[in-house]
């Protein structure tokens, strides 16, 4: 019985290797030192800094002058829009929207990524009988969107080519 399981596991490994399956490695930030310029109130900025410190080889610089690149968080917004109402006029569904605007410059001020934004949306089904649960779900959805925005931003940072020469002016 044990040899049968080993043979099955070996066959599965061969099939996965033969089809080209390979786990996706997390994207890497291409800067040795990164300065993150963010408003004091930005929860995204704080979470992004924690992500860089714990999941990246990049170090956070204390000043823009000591960094290879400066990530500027230009804005962070959360919006809640009513999507549908019941026949009695009560809210049944909301659209939650989370938006981050940013840009990246090198130490010399050259723009590496022009101003851009990441926008995420989630639907929230609302129920008057579970107000506290729905408030907690809304908080969770915004946290999940913030985490997703961090992952998307890291992927965008990972494709920056530091060796590219700036266009002639």
QUIQUI-V240630 format. One record per backbone hydrogen bond with DSSP energy under -1.0 kcal/mol. CO is the residue of the C=O (numbers start at 0). NH is the residue of the N-H. If there is no record, write none. Layout:
BEGIN
co & nh
CO & NH
CO & NH
END
This chain:
BEGIN
co & nh
0 & 4
1 & 5
2 & 6
3 & 7
4 & 8
5 & 9
6 & 10
7 & 11
8 & 12
9 & 13
10 & 14
11 & 15
12 & 16
13 & 17
14 & 18
15 & 20
31 & 58
32 & 67
32 & 68
33 & 60
34 & 70
36 & 72
38 & 41
41 & 45
42 & 46
43 & 47
44 & 48
45 & 49
46 & 50
47 & 51
48 & 52
49 & 53
50 & 54
51 & 55
58 & 33
63 & 66
67 & 106
68 & 34
69 & 104
70 & 36
71 & 102
74 & 100
76 & 98
78 & 96
80 & 94
83 & 91
83 & 92
85 & 88
89 & 85
91 & 125
92 & 82
92 & 83
93 & 123
94 & 80
95 & 121
96 & 78
97 & 119
98 & 76
99 & 117
100 & 73
100 & 74
101 & 115
102 & 71
103 & 111
103 & 112
104 & 69
105 & 108
109 & 105
112 & 103
115 & 101
117 & 99
119 & 97
121 & 95
123 & 93
126 & 129
129 & 133
130 & 134
131 & 135
132 & 136
133 & 137
134 & 138
135 & 139
136 & 140
137 & 141
138 & 142
139 & 143
140 & 144
141 & 145
142 & 146
143 & 147
144 & 148
145 & 149
146 & 150
147 & 151
148 & 152
149 & 153
150 & 154
151 & 155
152 & 156
153 & 157
156 & 159
END
